[in-house]
């Protein structure tokens, strides 16, 4: 069977362990509730609706990935959940309470490296702890514990400019988790990393998630990444944005890079691609003016 003929397996029949995992997830309490969420920009005559009527429930300790074409509102959704942006309509509830601005019950990891360059690695992690009233001695001990968790204990006295991109993001994850948030929102945190480092970071994140009582909402453009990490994948559309489908990931856990060629993985990725790049979709590339700046003696095709 060619990849083009693959269909998403009915895991309830073919993969009993996967079906049992989703049943366990559904029995957990709902941490995050989003109801009829709407976001638009502009005013009368120039309003642009980013997304409309977004509704979903996320259960405790779920790993949710959100994918969709550029402009569908993935990052805007993340910023509303964390409290950095206001919604135009609808509601976001965390543990049944309305989200109104940032709070320690939500952690955020951005794509860019948001560490304070003038602080050491340990003091970057201590910062949030002290901001929320922890004594310096207590913050010091807890920061060390989190750095040990992400495998960077020996770099506690280093400064951000002395670290690689992947190490900086591990510090950012430790800093976000240090306040014991109920949910961790990650907005394309590995997009700026090279492919090898990105793969390592995905592995680190899965190890950390297993050890910490936290729910994760992970924004990504990378369909392989979503298929590798997520319990469920939120697919968003455009014009205006909204929920196209919420897919339960049929790839069994624990996962590894070897599963990237498994039938379940390939079928899931094909389904995601069909949502984001429909077969009937034709892309028109603007024709540029032909201004020739070289006489190489050979024409490229």
N, C-alpha and C positions, 0 to 999 in steps of 0.2 A: 504494500500500500504506500503510495507516495504521500509526502507531507501535505500536498494539496487536498488529499482525500480524507485526512484525519478528522475525526469528530471528537468533541470533548467527551471522554468516557463517563458513563453513568457510574460514578464511584460507589453509589449505594449498593450496586450489584457486584461490581468488579473489585472494589477496594473497601472491604468491610472495616478495616482499621481507620481509613480516612473518614468514613461515614460516622464511626463511633466518636472520632475526635470532634467532628462538628456538632454532634449531639451533646457532648460534654460542654462545648463552648456555649451552645444555646441555653444550657441550664445555669450558666453563670449570670450574676446580676448585670444589668445594663449600666455602664459607666457614663457614656456620652449619648445624649439624645439630640438630634437635629430635626426640627419640624418646620416644613414650608419655608425654608430659609431663602431669602432673596437679597441680592446685592446689585445695585446699579450706581452709576456715576453720572454726574451732570445734573442739569436742571431742565425746566420746561423747554422743549424744542431741541434739546441736545442730550437727552438721556440715553445712556447705553446700559442695557441690562447685561450684567456679567453672567449671572445664573439666576434661576427661578425655581421655586418649589423643590428645593433639595431637602429630602427627608431620609434619615437613616438612624439606626441604633448600633452602637458598638459595645460589645461585652467586655467585661473585666479580663485583662491579660490577652486580649486579641491583638494581632498584628495586622493592621489594615493598610494597604497601599492604595493610593489614588493615582490614576493615570488618565490621560486624555490629551487631545491636541493643544497646542499653545493657544492661550486665550480663553480656555474653557473655565477658568476660575479656580484651579487647584490651589495655587498659592494664596489666593484671596480667601478661600475657604479655611485654609490653615491659619491665616492671620485673624480671622473672625473667631475661630475656636480658641486661640490663645489669648484673645482679648485686645489685639493691637488695632483691629479695624472693627467698625460697627456695621451690623447688617442693616439693610433697608427694610426688611420685614422678616417675620418668622422668629424662631427662638432657638437658642443653644442651651442645653441643660447639662451640667456636670453633677452627677450624683443627685439629680433632681433639682438642683439649684441653678438659677439663671446665671449665665456668664455675663459679667459686667466689668470689663477691663481685665488687665493681666493679674495673675495671682500665682502664689507658690504651688497651687494644686495643678498647674500646667507648666511643663517645661518646653523649651523651644531650642532647636538646633537649626541654624540657617545654613545656606549653601556657602556663604563666605565665612572666613575665619574671624569670628567676633571676639576673640580673646583680647584682654587688655595687654598691649605690648609692654607696658612699664611694670607689669606684675609677673612674678614667677609663676610657674605652672601651679604650684600648691596654692599660692595666694589668689590665683584666678578661681580655683575651685572654692576657696574659703570665702570669696567675696559675697556670694549669694547667701551663704550660711550666716555670715555676720550681719548682712542687711536685714535678715529676719530674726535678729535678736540673739544668736548664739554667741557665747563668750569666745574670745580668741582661742583659748586653750581647747575648748570643745570643737570649734571649727577646724582647728589644726588637726586634731585626731581624726575627725570625720573625713576631712579632705584627703588625708593619707590613705584611709580605707578605700575611698572611691578611686584614687589613683592606682592603688593596688588592684582593684577590680578591673580596671581597663588596661592593666599591664604597663603602667608608666611610673611606678613608685620611684625608680632610680632617677627619674628626670624631674623630681619635684622642685628642685632649685634652678632648673633651666628656665630660660625666657622663651616666649613663643617664636622669636626669630631663629632660635636654635633647633627648632623641631621641623620635621617633615610635614607635608600637608595632612597625611593620614594621622599622624600623632597629634596635630592640632585639633583635628576633629574628635579624636578620642578624649582629649581634655575637655572639649566643648560638651561632649556627651556626659562626662563625669560631672561637670559643673551643672548641667541641666538636671541630672538625676540626684544631685546632692540634697536638694530640698524635698526629696521623696514625693514627686508629683504623682497625681493619679493617672495622668496621661502625658506622654511625650510626643510632641509634634515635631516632625523632621521634614524640612522643606528642601528637597533635593540636596541632602547633606554631602553626597559623594560625587556630585556632578563635576566638580572641578579637579577631581583626582584622575591620575592615569589609570588605565584598565587593570593593571596588576594590583595597584594599591587599593583600587575600588573593590576588587574581589576579596582582598584581605579584610577590608573594613566591613564588608557584608558578613564575613565569618565572625569578626569580633563582635558585631552588633548582635548576632544570633546568640553568641555565648553570653553576652551581658544580659540580654532579654530573658534568658532562661533562669538567671540568678536573681532577678529583680522583679518585685510585684509592680509592674507598670504596663499600661496599655499604650500601644504605639500607633500613631497615624503618620504614615510615611508618604510624602509626595515625591513622585518620580516621573521622568519621561521614558525611562528604560524598562521595556516590557520584560526583558530577561530578569532584571532586578526585582520587579514586582512579583514575577512568577516564582522566583527563588525564595523571597522573604515572606510573602503575605499568607495569612490564613484566608482572608477574603480580599478581593480586588474591586475597588470602586471605580467604575468606568464613567467618565464624564464627557458630555458632548458640548457643542458650541451653538451659538446664534439662536437663542441664548443658551448658556450652559445649563446643565442639569444632569441628573443621574440617568445614564443609559442602561446600565446593568450593574448589579452587585454580585460578583461571581465567587463562589466557594472554590478554593484552589484544590484541585484533585491530586496534586503531587504529594505523595506521602512524606511525612517527616520521620527522622531527621533528613535534611536535604544536603546535597553536595553538588559540586560542579559537574560530576558525572551524570547527573540527572538532566542536564541541559539537552540531551539527545533522546530522552525517554519519550515514549508515545504520549504520555499524559502531559508532559511539559510542552512538547511541540504542538499538541492539539490546543492547549490553553493559550499559547502564544499566538497561534493562528486566529483563534476567536477574538483575542484582544486586537490584533491587527485589523480584522474585518470591521470592528467597531470604529477604530480610530482612522483607518484608511479604507473606506468601503471600496469594493472592487469596481463599482460604477463611477467612482470619483475620478475625474480627469483633472490633472493639474496643468494649468497653462503657464508656461514660463515666458516672461516678458522678453521680447527680442531686443537685444541691445544694438546700438548703432555700430556699424562695422568701420572702425578706425584702425587701420593696420599700422603698427609701430615697428615692424620688423620685416626684413627680407631675408628669411633664413634659408631660402632655397628648397624648403620642404613644407608642405601643408599638413597640419594636424587634422585628424578626423574628429 
